[in-house]
């Protein structure tokens, strides 16, 4: 199921929950799920409201006085231990990870020392984990979003009076399309920015899709010029599936010139076991004309610390560089298909023209080659011919 966040009036955590409840998410079920966490002193209240003649749902999260403010390491530990699916935990870590990176950059402190204020309390935990649970419960596996509007003026927050958008919000939105509107209001909150940045794969106009439902989440602020609502469309893409997926990834690099080269193979295996998306070695010429190797790792933002720790433990590196960037990749999924050589895992890839390409996975091809005492290239040739011909049998010579 595909969801499109139409953020014509911005986005916040409670607006996102409101739109999901408006789409049919059971608020009582959601509150029961959230109470499985070690979070005290909160409630979840949902009510039907009318905003500019549009029926919507407003969700609020009343909390007890003086709720605890957490550091990033506390929040990360709570999410990692949460009794939810791996997908929910991964998405929640991605959302809070964006906030932690932004706060660390703005305040010049290590991420684990980031002390969350506006987004560190119980209500923000409920917003983020509630949204991730809600998307999963409604069967939504792909999210897109519009460009995000930015108001102007000043706001009062824990750090004093700050400009709109708040510095942390502006940092979270790096690489995401935004535009300014002439209204003195904070339209995109830090939590809302992080939800959009952490969950949406593509930003742009509403794509061609078959809409099955539309939900409206109401904000608490009353705007003079337009309704303060978040609108979410859900349905399926008209082209069957999106050919290009856009997401945030972290790139980590370090140059090494004084290490036993036999260690590199072991390092690559360990990095992939830790969740790396890609690992490569690049020959480089370093200072004093010494030949070296550039270690480059691509991973999900929430896996960054595990990758850096692995590099420090396994190599002679004294320091790494890292940055979070946007990448676009062709849509793909791995599935197991029958073939003349037996079951084989293949990567199903959809190109921008909608054509499907099937690529046999290396590990299965190597297994088949060893079991049948065949050259690996012959296994690839047989499988590629088989899939290119629509599944017609191909025989070894």
N, C-alpha and C positions, 0 to 999 in steps of 0.2 A: 504494500500500500504506500502511495506517495502522499506527502503532506507539503503544502506550500504556505509559508508564513507571509501573509500580506500585511506588512508593517507600515501601513499608511499613516498611522498615528504613533509609531514607535513600538516598543516592546518592553515588557517587564516580566518578572517571574510570576506575579499574581495574574496578569493578563493572559499569560500562556496557560496557566492552570485553568483559568476561567473558560478559555476557548476549548480546551480539551474536555472539560465537563460539559460544555454546551454541545460538543460533538457526541456525547453519550457516555463519557467516562463516569463511572459511579463514584461520587464523592465519598460515600461511606466506605466503599472498598478501598479507595485510595488512603483514607485516614487510617484504616486498619492495617494496611501495608506499612505505612510510615511509622506506626507505633511498634513495629518490630525492631526499630532502631532504638539505641539508647538515648533518645531525645525526650526531655521532659518539658512540661509547661507549655504545650501548644494545643491548639484546636484548629479544625478546618471547617470554615463556614462558607457555604455556597448559596447564592440567592439569585433568582431571576430578576433582571432589571430592564428598563427601557431607556436607551440612550439615543436621542435624536430620532425617536420613532422606531428604533431597531431593537428587537428583543435580544438580550445578551445575558451572559452569566458573569457574576462578579464573585470571585473567590477571595476570601481574606484569611489570614493566619494569625489570629490573636495569640500572643505569647505572654508568659508571666513577666513580671517586672524583673529587670536586671538579668536578662538571659546571658549565658556564658558566651564570651567572644573567643574564638579559636584561632590558632595558628594553622598554616597550611599543612604541616606535618600531622596535626590532630585530625583535620578534616580528611586528609588522605587515608589515614589509618582507619577512620570510621567507615569510609566508603569501601575500602578494600575488604573490610570484615563484614560488610552489610549482607544480609541474607537474601540477596537478589541474584538475578541471572548475570552472567559475565557481561552481556551486552549492556545492561543497565549500569553496572559498575564502571565499565569502560567509558560510557558516555558521560556519566557524572564526573569521573576523573578528568575527562577532556574539558568539560565546562569549568570546573573549579581550577583546573590547571591553567586555563587562559587567564583567569582572574589573578592567580598567584604570580604568573609571569609579568602581567601588567603592573601589579602593585610593587613587585620587586624592582622593576625598571623605574617606576615613578619615584620611589622612595630610596632607591640605592641600597637595598639590603638583600641578603641571600633569600631565596624563595622560602626555605623552611622557617625563616625568621619573620616572614610576613605575618602581621597581626591583622586579621580581618575585622573590620568595623561594620560598615553598612551591610556587607555580604557575609559576615562570619557568624551571625546569630542563627537561632533555631529556625526563624522564618525563611532565611535563604536556603538552609539545608532542605527544608520542606519544599520550597519552590523548585530547586534543581532536581532533587531525587524524585519529587512528585511528577515533574515534567517527563523525566526519563522513564519512570514507571508507566505514565500515561501513554506515551508514544508506543511503548511495547504492548500494553494492554489493548490498544486500538489496532494493533497489527501494522503500525507504520514503521517501515524499515528504511525509507529514504526521505530526506527533508531538503527542501529548497526554500529560499527566502527572497523577498524584494530588497532593494537598496534601503538603507535605514535613514530616516529623517532626523536631523539634529536641530534642536531649538537653540536659543541664545539666552544670554543673561547670566545671572549668578545664582548659586544654590548654597544653602547652609548644610554642612556635613561634619563628620567627626574631626576632620582636619581644619575646619574653619570655613570661610566663604571661598568658594571655588567657581571658576567659569564653567559654563555649559558648552559642550559636554564635559563632565568631570575628567580630570587627567587620566584616571584609571580606565574610564570608559573609552576615551580616545585611544589609549594604548591597546586595549582589547580589540578595537576595530581596525587595527592595521591590516591592510590587504583586503578590506571589505568595502564595497561601494556605499558611500553615504552622500547625502545632500542636505543643504541648509534650508530651513523654513523660517519665516518671519513671525515667530511667536516666542515669548519669554516663558519657556517651560523646559524641563528635562523630560524629553520624550523617550529616550533610551536609557534605562538604568544600567548600572554595572552588571547586575544579574541577567537582565534581558539581553544585553550585548553579548555576554558570555554564552547564554543559551543559543543565540543565533550563530555565533562564531564556532561554538563547539559541536553543534548538531547539524547545521545546514551545509550540504555539500556544494551547492551552487547558488549564486546570488544573481538575480536579474528579473526580467518581466515574468509574469505568469506564463508557464509553458503550455503547449498543447496537451490537454489532459481531459479525461472523462471524469467530471466532478460527481462524487457520490454523496458528499455532505459538506456543509459549511458551518463553522462554529465561530461565535463571537465572544471574546473575553473582554470585559469592561475594566478600565482603569479607575482609580479613585479620583483623579483630578478631572474637573470639568473644564473643557476647552471652549473658547468662544467661537472658533471658526469651523470646527469639524468635530465629529464624534470621537471620543477617546476610546477607541476599540482596537483590538488585535483580531484580525480575521484569518482563520485557517481553513483552507480548502483541502479536502482529502479525496482521493480517488486513484485512478491509474493513469499513467502517461499514455497519451494517444498513440505514441509510436511504440508502445509495448514496454520499452525500458529506455532509460537515458543512456546514450552512447558514451558520454563523457561525465566522469565523476570528479568533482573538485573538493579538496579537503585540505586541512592544515597538517603539515608534517614538520618534524624537527630534523635539521641536518647538523651532524656533529663531525668535526674534523680535528685531526692531530697529525703532525709530521714526526716520523720516527727514523732515526739514523743509526741507532746503537743497539739493535736487538737481534737476537738469533732469528733468522728468517723462517726457521721451522715453526716458530710460535704463531706466525700469521694464520696458518691454516686452522690451528686450534682456536684462535681468537674469533675467526669468522664463524665457526660452528657454535661457539658459546654465544655470540651476539645474536645469531638467528634463533637460538634456543631461548634467549631472553625476550624475543619479540621484534627484532629488527625487521624492517620492511625491505631493506637493501643494504648491502655492504660491498665496498670495493676498495682495491689498493691501486694507487696511482703513483708511478715513479716520478720523483721530483729531485731537483738540484737544490740543496740547502746551503746555508751560509758556509763560508770557507770551501765552497765547491764540493761539499760532501754529498754523495748520492744518498737519497733517503726514500721513504715510502709514505705517501699521504693516506692515512686511514680515514675513510669517509663512510659514515653510517646515516641512514635515513630511518626514522622511527616515528611512532605516534608521539605527540607531545607528552602524554602521561607516562611514557616509557623512557623519557630522557635520562632521568637520574639513574635508572638501572643500567643504561648503556654507558654513561660516563663512569659509573662505578666499575663496570666490567673492564673498560679500557685502562683505568688506573691500576686495577688489580693484576691484569694480565700482561701489560706492556711496560716499557720504560718511559712512557710519556710523562712529562711534568706538567702538562696543561692541555686543555682542549678549547676549541671554539664551537659555539652552537648558535643556531638561529632558527626561529619558527617561520616557515614559508608556506605559500600555497602551491599545491601541485594539481595538475589535471591528469587523469588516467582514464583509459578506455574501460568501460564497464566489463567486469569479468566475474566468473564464479567457477569453482572447481566441482566437477561431477564425475562419477564413475560410469563408463560405458563399456559395452561388450565390443570385442574386436576379434579378428582371426587369431590373435595371440593371447586371448583371454581378457578378463576385465582389466581396464586401465583407467587411471585418473587422468582427466583432460581439463585443460583450462578453456572455458567457453568465453570467447571474446567477441564483443559487438563493436564494429567500427562506426564512424560517424554517418556512414551511408546506410546503416542498419544491417550490413552483411555480417554473418556469424562465421567466426574462425575457431576451429578446434585445435588446440596445441597440446600434445601429449606431455605429461609431467615427467621430468628427468628421472626422478627416483623410481617410478614404475617402469620406465623404459630400461633403466639399468638393471632392475630386478629381473625383467623378462630376458634381457640379453644374457645375464648370468645363468638363469635357469635353463635356457635353451641353447647355450653355448653358441651365441650368435654375435657378430659385431654390433656394437651399439648403433652405428649409423644405419645398418640394415633394418633394425627394429624401428627406428624413426621413419625410414623410407616406407616401410609397409604400413605403419599406422597413419602416416600423413596421406598416403594414396587412398587408404581405406576411408578416411574421414572426408577427403576432398571429393570422392566419388559418391558421397551420400550414404556410405555404409556398405557398399558392395564389396564382396570378399576379394582380398588381394592375397596372393600366395607368395611365399618365399621362392626364390629361384632354386 
